[in-house]
């Protein structure tokens, strides 16, 4: 069984094709979806979605959103997304390291808003680096 998967960001359609399986970064953990899955609506966290298409795994960095699964149709609406093969791994590594330093500095301070912003920026850069194929600590 195949799934018809669509990943839609505000500015573009990231994916619109069949897949044999997907793994989503839901707010409660990783969620695997195969053909014939029960209907579901779930919130998505910032993280990496993996799509199995023609037996290759394609990573897509998601920046949070929602997924709706119904009758082998998967519609994913996200705040932002980027395919891993379109991400410059070196630039993603540098952004990740900068975000990690910013988070460490923010956690030592008293500004709650700065801590939250640093944590979100760190999660975004980590997702982009992971989707690009980079290792994170």
N, C-alpha and C positions, 0 to 999 in steps of 0.2 A: 504494500500500500504506500502511496505517496501522499505528501502534504502539499497544498498550494500555499506558499508562504509569501507574505508581503511585509516589508519593513519600510515604514513611511516616517520620515522626519519632516519638520516644517518646511524645509527648503528643497527637498528632493526625495525621490523614491530610491532607497538603498538596495533593496532586493525585491524581485517579483518573479519568482520561478518555483519550480517543484523542488522538493527535498524529501529524502527518505526519513530524516530524523532531525530534530533541533534540540539544543540544550539552551535554556533561558536562565538569565540571572534574576530570579524573582526576589522579592524582598524577604522571603522566608528561606531562601537557599536555591540551589540549582534545581531546575525543573526540566525533565526530559519529556519530549513529545514525539510520539510515533503516530502513524496512521491509525484511525479508529479511536483516538483519545476521546474521553468524555468531554462534553462542553465545559469550558472554563474561562473565567475572566480573572486575570491576576495583574498585580502591580509589579513593575520591573525596577530593579535597582541599577545603579551604575555598575557596569561589568561587561563581560564578554559573552556574546551569544555565539554558539557554534552551530553551523548548518552542515549537515551531511548531504552533499549533492554529487551524484554519480560516484559515490564511494570516496570522495575527497572531503575533508573537513575545512570549512571556510569560516574563519573567525570574523566577527563584526563587533566593534566596540559600541555599546549602547550607553546612552547618558540618561537612563531612567525613562519610564513611560508605562504603557499598559499593553497586555497581550490578550487577544480574544481567540479562543480555539472553539470551532464548531464545525462538525461534519467535514473533517479533513481540510478545513480552511483555517489558516492562521494569519490574523491581522495584528501587526505590531505597530503601535503608534508611539513614537519616542520623541524626546526633547532634542535629540541629536544622535547621529550614528555615523560610523565610518568603517568601511571594509578594511580588514587588516592588510591586504595586499596594496592598499592605496596610501598607507602610512609610512613615512620615512622613519625607519627604525632608529637611526642615530639621533634625529631631532626628538623623537619620542623619549629616548633614553635621557637626553639632556633636560627635557621638560620634567620628566619624572624625578630626576635628582634635585632639580630646583624646587619642585613642589614638596619633596621630602624634607628639605632643609627649612622651607617656609613653615611646614607643619610642626617640626621640632621647635622652632622659634616661637610659634604661636602657642603651643602647649605649655611653654614656660611662662607665658604672660597671663594677664588677667582679663583681656578683652574677649568675651564669649563670641561675639560676632566674628572676630578675626579667626578664632579657633574653628568655627563652623565653616567659614569660607576656605580656610586652608585645608580642612579635611575633605571637602567636596572637590577642590582642585586636585588634591592628591589622588582621590579615587578615580577622577577622570583621566589623569595622566597615567595611572597604573593600568587602567582598562585599555587605553590606546597602546601602551607599550606591550601588554600581553597579546593584544590582537595582532600587533606587528610581528610577534614571534619572539619578543625579548623576555628575558627572565627577570623577575622581581624578587626582592628579599622579603 
